[in-house]
Amino acid sequence: MRIDLLLGLAVGTLLAGCSSSHQLSAGGERVTFTDQQPGSDCQLLGNVTGSRATG
């Protein structure tokens, strides 16, 4: 019984973490991820490191 309760809490926490009310900016909506090499007309602007603000 206690394991069922802990499992239920864990699943609920994971599902709550996946739902987000944050809206992306117009620029953020255009961000894409790819594993292909960029074309010759592209240039490296720099490295990006991200983090998530808590609160």
N, CA, C and O atoms as a Maestro MAE file, in Angstrom:
{
 s_m_m2io_version
 :::
 2.0.0
}

f_m_ct {
 s_m_title
 :::
 protein
 m_atom[220] {
  # First column is atom index #
  i_m_mmod_type
  r_m_x_coord
  r_m_y_coord
  r_m_z_coord
  i_m_residue_number
  s_m_chain_name
  s_m_pdb_residue_name
  s_m_pdb_atom_name
  i_m_atomic_number
  :::
  1 25 0.831 -1.198 0.000 1 A "MET " " N  " 7
  2 3 0.000 0.000 0.000 1 A "MET " " CA " 6
  3 2 0.872 1.257 0.000 1 A "MET " " C  " 6
  4 15 0.580 2.210 -0.722 1 A "MET " " O  " 8
  5 25 1.931 1.266 0.797 2 A "ARG " " N  " 7
  6 3 2.796 2.434 0.880 2 A "ARG " " CA " 6
  7 2 3.564 2.638 -0.425 2 A "ARG " " C  " 6
  8 15 3.792 3.774 -0.841 2 A "ARG " " O  " 8
  9 25 3.961 1.543 -1.068 3 A "ILE " " N  " 7
  10 3 4.669 1.642 -2.341 3 A "ILE " " CA " 6
  11 2 3.741 2.239 -3.402 3 A "ILE " " C  " 6
  12 15 4.176 3.046 -4.222 3 A "ILE " " O  " 8
  13 25 2.463 1.846 -3.388 4 A "ASP " " N  " 7
  14 3 1.499 2.406 -4.335 4 A "ASP " " CA " 6
  15 2 1.364 3.912 -4.151 4 A "ASP " " C  " 6
  16 15 1.278 4.653 -5.131 4 A "ASP " " O  " 8
  17 25 1.345 4.361 -2.926 5 A "LEU " " N  " 7
  18 3 1.232 5.784 -2.640 5 A "LEU " " CA " 6
  19 2 2.469 6.525 -3.135 5 A "LEU " " C  " 6
  20 15 2.350 7.577 -3.763 5 A "LEU " " O  " 8
  21 25 3.647 5.988 -2.858 6 A "LEU " " N  " 7
  22 3 4.887 6.627 -3.302 6 A "LEU " " CA " 6
  23 2 4.984 6.646 -4.825 6 A "LEU " " C  " 6
  24 15 5.418 7.638 -5.409 6 A "LEU " " O  " 8
  25 25 4.583 5.556 -5.462 7 A "LEU " " N  " 7
  26 3 4.600 5.496 -6.909 7 A "LEU " " CA " 6
  27 2 3.628 6.513 -7.504 7 A "LEU " " C  " 6
  28 15 3.944 7.181 -8.489 7 A "LEU " " O  " 8
  29 25 2.459 6.624 -6.907 8 A "GLY " " N  " 7
  30 3 1.478 7.609 -7.365 8 A "GLY " " CA " 6
  31 2 1.986 9.033 -7.232 8 A "GLY " " C  " 6
  32 15 1.779 9.854 -8.126 8 A "GLY " " O  " 8
  33 25 2.650 9.333 -6.121 9 A "LEU " " N  " 7
  34 3 3.221 10.666 -5.926 9 A "LEU " " CA " 6
  35 2 4.332 10.946 -6.924 9 A "LEU " " C  " 6
  36 15 4.436 12.054 -7.451 9 A "LEU " " O  " 8
  37 25 5.158 9.946 -7.182 10 A "ALA " " N  " 7
  38 3 6.252 10.117 -8.138 10 A "ALA " " CA " 6
  39 2 5.711 10.383 -9.539 10 A "ALA " " C  " 6
  40 15 6.202 11.276 -10.230 10 A "ALA " " O  " 8
  41 25 4.716 9.628 -9.962 11 A "VAL " " N  " 7
  42 3 4.122 9.818 -11.288 11 A "VAL " " CA " 6
  43 2 3.445 11.186 -11.362 11 A "VAL " " C  " 6
  44 15 3.573 11.886 -12.366 11 A "VAL " " O  " 8
  45 25 2.741 11.563 -10.328 12 A "GLY " " N  " 7
  46 3 2.094 12.874 -10.307 12 A "GLY " " CA " 6
  47 2 3.094 14.013 -10.394 12 A "GLY " " C  " 6
  48 15 2.855 15.005 -11.081 12 A "GLY " " O  " 8
  49 25 4.200 13.872 -9.705 13 A "THR " " N  " 7
  50 3 5.244 14.902 -9.734 13 A "THR " " CA " 6
  51 2 5.858 15.002 -11.117 13 A "THR " " C  " 6
  52 15 6.088 16.102 -11.619 13 A "THR " " O  " 8
  53 25 6.126 13.861 -11.738 14 A "LEU " " N  " 7
  54 3 6.700 13.873 -13.087 14 A "LEU " " CA " 6
  55 2 5.751 14.502 -14.094 14 A "LEU " " C  " 6
  56 15 6.175 15.286 -14.942 14 A "LEU " " O  " 8
  57 25 4.485 14.169 -14.008 15 A "LEU " " N  " 7
  58 3 3.514 14.745 -14.931 15 A "LEU " " CA " 6
  59 2 3.348 16.244 -14.714 15 A "LEU " " C  " 6
  60 15 3.184 16.997 -15.674 15 A "LEU " " O  " 8
  61 25 3.388 16.672 -13.480 16 A "ALA " " N  " 7
  62 3 3.269 18.107 -13.189 16 A "ALA " " CA " 6
  63 2 4.483 18.857 -13.717 16 A "ALA " " C  " 6
  64 15 4.363 19.999 -14.161 16 A "ALA " " O  " 8
  65 25 5.644 18.227 -13.673 17 A "GLY " " N  " 7
  66 3 6.854 18.862 -14.184 17 A "GLY " " CA " 6
  67 2 6.853 18.988 -15.690 17 A "GLY " " C  " 6
  68 15 7.490 19.889 -16.235 17 A "GLY " " O  " 8
  69 25 6.151 18.102 -16.370 18 A "CYS " " N  " 7
  70 3 6.104 18.143 -17.835 18 A "CYS " " CA " 6
  71 2 5.115 19.168 -18.350 18 A "CYS " " C  " 6
  72 15 5.255 19.655 -19.472 18 A "CYS " " O  " 8
  73 25 4.134 19.495 -17.559 19 A "SER " " N  " 7
  74 3 3.180 20.509 -18.007 19 A "SER " " CA " 6
  75 2 3.729 21.875 -17.633 19 A "SER " " C  " 6
  76 15 4.139 22.101 -16.494 19 A "SER " " O  " 8
  77 25 3.732 22.762 -18.580 20 A "SER " " N  " 7
  78 3 4.328 24.072 -18.352 20 A "SER " " CA " 6
  79 2 3.393 25.158 -18.855 20 A "SER " " C  " 6
  80 15 2.769 25.013 -19.907 20 A "SER " " O  " 8
  81 25 3.300 26.229 -18.113 21 A "SER " " N  " 7
  82 3 2.478 27.352 -18.534 21 A "SER " " CA " 6
  83 2 3.336 28.473 -19.114 21 A "SER " " C  " 6
  84 15 2.832 29.561 -19.396 21 A "SER " " O  " 8
  85 25 4.637 28.209 -19.294 22 A "HIS " " N  " 7
  86 3 5.529 29.223 -19.849 22 A "HIS " " CA " 6
  87 2 5.309 29.359 -21.347 22 A "HIS " " C  " 6
  88 15 5.225 28.357 -22.058 22 A "HIS " " O  " 8
  89 25 5.218 30.564 -21.821 23 A "GLN " " N  " 7
  90 3 5.041 30.831 -23.243 23 A "GLN " " CA " 6
  91 2 6.383 31.243 -23.838 23 A "GLN " " C  " 6
  92 15 7.131 32.015 -23.237 23 A "GLN " " O  " 8
  93 25 6.675 30.724 -25.017 24 A "LEU " " N  " 7
  94 3 7.906 31.086 -25.707 24 A "LEU " " CA " 6
  95 2 7.753 32.437 -26.377 24 A "LEU " " C  " 6
  96 15 6.660 32.823 -26.793 24 A "LEU " " O  " 8
  97 25 8.869 33.149 -26.474 25 A "SER " " N  " 7
  98 3 8.870 34.395 -27.233 25 A "SER " " CA " 6
  99 2 8.830 34.061 -28.722 25 A "SER " " C  " 6
  100 15 8.967 32.900 -29.106 25 A "SER " " O  " 8
  101 25 8.644 35.073 -29.550 26 A "ALA " " N  " 7
  102 3 8.601 34.849 -31.000 26 A "ALA " " CA " 6
  103 2 9.923 34.252 -31.479 26 A "ALA " " C  " 6
  104 15 9.929 33.359 -32.326 26 A "ALA " " O  " 8
  105 25 11.038 34.739 -30.946 27 A "GLY " " N  " 7
  106 3 12.340 34.180 -31.312 27 A "GLY " " CA " 6
  107 2 12.514 32.772 -30.799 27 A "GLY " " C  " 6
  108 15 13.113 31.933 -31.473 27 A "GLY " " O  " 8
  109 25 11.999 32.499 -29.613 28 A "GLY " " N  " 7
  110 3 12.112 31.166 -29.036 28 A "GLY " " CA " 6
  111 2 11.325 30.122 -29.796 28 A "GLY " " C  " 6
  112 15 11.706 28.952 -29.831 28 A "GLY " " O  " 8
  113 25 10.226 30.541 -30.405 29 A "GLU " " N  " 7
  114 3 9.426 29.612 -31.198 29 A "GLU " " CA " 6
  115 2 10.128 29.198 -32.482 29 A "GLU " " C  " 6
  116 15 9.791 28.167 -33.066 29 A "GLU " " O  " 8
  117 25 11.099 29.988 -32.930 30 A "ARG " " N  " 7
  118 3 11.808 29.673 -34.172 30 A "ARG " " CA " 6
  119 2 13.047 28.813 -33.950 30 A "ARG " " C  " 6
  120 15 13.689 28.406 -34.918 30 A "ARG " " O  " 8
  121 25 13.394 28.532 -32.714 31 A "VAL " " N  " 7
  122 3 14.575 27.713 -32.416 31 A "VAL " " CA " 6
  123 2 14.299 26.269 -32.810 31 A "VAL " " C  " 6
  124 15 13.253 25.712 -32.475 31 A "VAL " " O  " 8
  125 25 15.236 25.677 -33.514 32 A "THR " " N  " 7
  126 3 15.127 24.273 -33.903 32 A "THR " " CA " 6
  127 2 16.412 23.548 -33.554 32 A "THR " " C  " 6
  128 15 17.472 24.166 -33.453 32 A "THR " " O  " 8
  129 25 16.322 22.248 -33.370 33 A "PHE " " N  " 7
  130 3 17.478 21.409 -33.106 33 A "PHE " " CA " 6
  131 2 17.645 20.466 -34.279 33 A "PHE " " C  " 6
  132 15 16.665 19.954 -34.820 33 A "PHE " " O  " 8
  133 25 18.880 20.238 -34.667 34 A "THR " " N  " 7
  134 3 19.148 19.364 -35.797 34 A "THR " " CA " 6
  135 2 20.466 18.639 -35.584 34 A "THR " " C  " 6
  136 15 21.319 19.087 -34.818 34 A "THR " " O  " 8
  137 25 20.620 17.526 -36.262 35 A "ASP " " N  " 7
  138 3 21.890 16.807 -36.206 35 A "ASP " " CA " 6
  139 2 22.599 16.868 -37.557 35 A "ASP " " C  " 6
  140 15 23.556 16.129 -37.792 35 A "ASP " " O  " 8
  141 25 22.130 17.748 -38.444 36 A "GLN " " N  " 7
  142 3 22.736 17.905 -39.763 36 A "GLN " " CA " 6
  143 2 23.705 19.071 -39.756 36 A "GLN " " C  " 6
  144 15 23.550 20.017 -38.983 36 A "GLN " " O  " 8
  145 25 24.707 18.997 -40.623 37 A "GLN " " N  " 7
  146 3 25.675 20.080 -40.752 37 A "GLN " " CA " 6
  147 2 25.001 21.304 -41.364 37 A "GLN " " C  " 6
  148 15 24.169 21.161 -42.260 37 A "GLN " " O  " 8
  149 25 25.344 22.506 -40.898 38 A "PRO " " N  " 7
  150 3 24.747 23.715 -41.472 38 A "PRO " " CA " 6
  151 2 25.263 23.955 -42.892 38 A "PRO " " C  " 6
  152 15 26.314 23.445 -43.278 38 A "PRO " " O  " 8
  153 25 24.514 24.731 -43.651 39 A "GLY " " N  " 7
  154 3 24.916 25.073 -45.006 39 A "GLY " " CA " 6
  155 2 26.099 26.026 -45.006 39 A "GLY " " C  " 6
  156 15 26.460 26.579 -43.967 39 A "GLY " " O  " 8
  157 25 26.696 26.215 -46.162 40 A "SER " " N  " 7
  158 3 27.881 27.074 -46.277 40 A "SER " " CA " 6
  159 2 27.543 28.547 -46.038 40 A "SER " " C  " 6
  160 15 28.441 29.348 -45.779 40 A "SER " " O  " 8
  161 25 26.274 28.913 -46.119 41 A "ASP " " N  " 7
  162 3 25.882 30.300 -45.888 41 A "ASP " " CA " 6
  163 2 25.670 30.620 -44.407 41 A "ASP " " C  " 6
  164 15 25.333 31.752 -44.062 41 A "ASP " " O  " 8
  165 25 25.863 29.634 -43.532 42 A "CYS " " N  " 7
  166 3 25.706 29.848 -42.086 42 A "CYS " " CA " 6
  167 2 27.044 30.155 -41.432 42 A "CYS " " C  " 6
  168 15 28.093 29.741 -41.924 42 A "CYS " " O  " 8
  169 25 27.003 30.877 -40.332 43 A "GLN " " N  " 7
  170 3 28.221 31.149 -39.575 43 A "GLN " " CA " 6
  171 2 27.950 30.945 -38.100 43 A "GLN " " C  " 6
  172 15 26.844 31.194 -37.621 43 A "GLN " " O  " 8
  173 25 28.974 30.486 -37.375 44 A "LEU " " N  " 7
  174 3 28.870 30.265 -35.941 44 A "LEU " " CA " 6
  175 2 28.842 31.614 -35.226 44 A "LEU " " C  " 6
  176 15 29.738 32.440 -35.399 44 A "LEU " " O  " 8
  177 25 27.811 31.822 -34.431 45 A "LEU " " N  " 7
  178 3 27.693 33.064 -33.662 45 A "LEU " " CA " 6
  179 2 28.207 32.897 -32.244 45 A "LEU " " C  " 6
  180 15 28.500 33.888 -31.576 45 A "LEU " " O  " 8
  181 25 28.322 31.662 -31.772 46 A "GLY " " N  " 7
  182 3 28.827 31.402 -30.428 46 A "GLY " " CA " 6
  183 2 28.138 30.195 -29.837 46 A "GLY " " C  " 6
  184 15 27.181 29.666 -30.402 46 A "GLY " " O  " 8
  185 25 28.638 29.766 -28.694 47 A "ASN " " N  " 7
  186 3 28.060 28.635 -27.983 47 A "ASN " " CA " 6
  187 2 26.927 29.110 -27.074 47 A "ASN " " C  " 6
  188 15 26.924 30.250 -26.611 47 A "ASN " " O  " 8
  189 25 25.988 28.239 -26.830 48 A "VAL " " N  " 7
  190 3 24.835 28.564 -25.996 48 A "VAL " " CA " 6
  191 2 24.767 27.594 -24.835 48 A "VAL " " C  " 6
  192 15 24.910 26.385 -25.016 48 A "VAL " " O  " 8
  193 25 24.549 28.126 -23.642 49 A "THR " " N  " 7
  194 3 24.323 27.312 -22.455 49 A "THR " " CA " 6
  195 2 23.000 27.761 -21.856 49 A "THR " " C  " 6
  196 15 22.776 28.953 -21.644 49 A "THR " " O  " 8
  197 25 22.130 26.804 -21.587 50 A "GLY " " N  " 7
  198 3 20.819 27.151 -21.061 50 A "GLY " " CA " 6
  199 2 20.632 26.690 -19.632 50 A "GLY " " C  " 6
  200 15 21.341 25.809 -19.147 50 A "GLY " " O  " 8
  201 25 19.682 27.290 -18.977 51 A "SER " " N  " 7
  202 3 19.296 26.881 -17.641 51 A "SER " " CA " 6
  203 2 17.818 27.224 -17.468 51 A "SER " " C  " 6
  204 15 17.252 28.027 -18.210 51 A "SER " " O  " 8
  205 25 17.235 26.611 -16.501 52 A "ARG " " N  " 7
  206 3 15.818 26.864 -16.231 52 A "ARG " " CA " 6
  207 2 15.702 27.601 -14.911 52 A "ARG " " C  " 6
  208 15 16.228 27.160 -13.889 52 A "ARG " " O  " 8
  209 25 15.019 28.708 -14.945 53 A "ALA " " N  " 7
  210 3 14.794 29.471 -13.726 53 A "ALA " " CA " 6
  211 2 13.759 28.758 -12.875 53 A "ALA " " C  " 6
  212 15 12.761 28.255 -13.390 53 A "ALA " " O  " 8
  213 25 13.998 28.717 -11.584 54 A "THR " " N  " 7
  214 3 13.035 28.089 -10.680 54 A "THR " " CA " 6
  215 2 12.193 29.167 -10.041 54 A "THR " " C  " 6
  216 15 12.630 30.302 -9.852 54 A "THR " " O  " 8
  217 25 10.998 28.791 -9.720 55 A "GLY " " N  " 7
  218 3 10.177 29.764 -9.016 55 A "GLY " " CA " 6
  219 2 8.815 29.868 -9.468 55 A "GLY " " C  " 6
  220 15 8.046 30.665 -8.932 55 A "GLY " " O  " 8
  :::
 }
 m_bond[219] {
  # First column is bond index #
  i_m_from
  i_m_to
  i_m_order
  :::
  1 1 2 1
  2 2 3 1
  3 3 4 2
  4 3 5 1
  5 5 6 1
  6 6 7 1
  7 7 8 2
  8 7 9 1
  9 9 10 1
  10 10 11 1
  11 11 12 2
  12 11 13 1
  13 13 14 1
  14 14 15 1
  15 15 16 2
  16 15 17 1
  17 17 18 1
  18 18 19 1
  19 19 20 2
  20 19 21 1
  21 21 22 1
  22 22 23 1
  23 23 24 2
  24 23 25 1
  25 25 26 1
  26 26 27 1
  27 27 28 2
  28 27 29 1
  29 29 30 1
  30 30 31 1
  31 31 32 2
  32 31 33 1
  33 33 34 1
  34 34 35 1
  35 35 36 2
  36 35 37 1
  37 37 38 1
  38 38 39 1
  39 39 40 2
  40 39 41 1
  41 41 42 1
  42 42 43 1
  43 43 44 2
  44 43 45 1
  45 45 46 1
  46 46 47 1
  47 47 48 2
  48 47 49 1
  49 49 50 1
  50 50 51 1
  51 51 52 2
  52 51 53 1
  53 53 54 1
  54 54 55 1
  55 55 56 2
  56 55 57 1
  57 57 58 1
  58 58 59 1
  59 59 60 2
  60 59 61 1
  61 61 62 1
  62 62 63 1
  63 63 64 2
  64 63 65 1
  65 65 66 1
  66 66 67 1
  67 67 68 2
  68 67 69 1
  69 69 70 1
  70 70 71 1
  71 71 72 2
  72 71 73 1
  73 73 74 1
  74 74 75 1
  75 75 76 2
  76 75 77 1
  77 77 78 1
  78 78 79 1
  79 79 80 2
  80 79 81 1
  81 81 82 1
  82 82 83 1
  83 83 84 2
  84 83 85 1
  85 85 86 1
  86 86 87 1
  87 87 88 2
  88 87 89 1
  89 89 90 1
  90 90 91 1
  91 91 92 2
  92 91 93 1
  93 93 94 1
  94 94 95 1
  95 95 96 2
  96 95 97 1
  97 97 98 1
  98 98 99 1
  99 99 100 2
  100 99 101 1
  101 101 102 1
  102 102 103 1
  103 103 104 2
  104 103 105 1
  105 105 106 1
  106 106 107 1
  107 107 108 2
  108 107 109 1
  109 109 110 1
  110 110 111 1
  111 111 112 2
  112 111 113 1
  113 113 114 1
  114 114 115 1
  115 115 116 2
  116 115 117 1
  117 117 118 1
  118 118 119 1
  119 119 120 2
  120 119 121 1
  121 121 122 1
  122 122 123 1
  123 123 124 2
  124 123 125 1
  125 125 126 1
  126 126 127 1
  127 127 128 2
  128 127 129 1
  129 129 130 1
  130 130 131 1
  131 131 132 2
  132 131 133 1
  133 133 134 1
  134 134 135 1
  135 135 136 2
  136 135 137 1
  137 137 138 1
  138 138 139 1
  139 139 140 2
  140 139 141 1
  141 141 142 1
  142 142 143 1
  143 143 144 2
  144 143 145 1
  145 145 146 1
  146 146 147 1
  147 147 148 2
  148 147 149 1
  149 149 150 1
  150 150 151 1
  151 151 152 2
  152 151 153 1
  153 153 154 1
  154 154 155 1
  155 155 156 2
  156 155 157 1
  157 157 158 1
  158 158 159 1
  159 159 160 2
  160 159 161 1
  161 161 162 1
  162 162 163 1
  163 163 164 2
  164 163 165 1
  165 165 166 1
  166 166 167 1
  167 167 168 2
  168 167 169 1
  169 169 170 1
  170 170 171 1
  171 171 172 2
  172 171 173 1
  173 173 174 1
  174 174 175 1
  175 175 176 2
  176 175 177 1
  177 177 178 1
  178 178 179 1
  179 179 180 2
  180 179 181 1
  181 181 182 1
  182 182 183 1
  183 183 184 2
  184 183 185 1
  185 185 186 1
  186 186 187 1
  187 187 188 2
  188 187 189 1
  189 189 190 1
  190 190 191 1
  191 191 192 2
  192 191 193 1
  193 193 194 1
  194 194 195 1
  195 195 196 2
  196 195 197 1
  197 197 198 1
  198 198 199 1
  199 199 200 2
  200 199 201 1
  201 201 202 1
  202 202 203 1
  203 203 204 2
  204 203 205 1
  205 205 206 1
  206 206 207 1
  207 207 208 2
  208 207 209 1
  209 209 210 1
  210 210 211 1
  211 211 212 2
  212 211 213 1
  213 213 214 1
  214 214 215 1
  215 215 216 2
  216 215 217 1
  217 217 218 1
  218 218 219 1
  219 219 220 2
  :::
 }
}
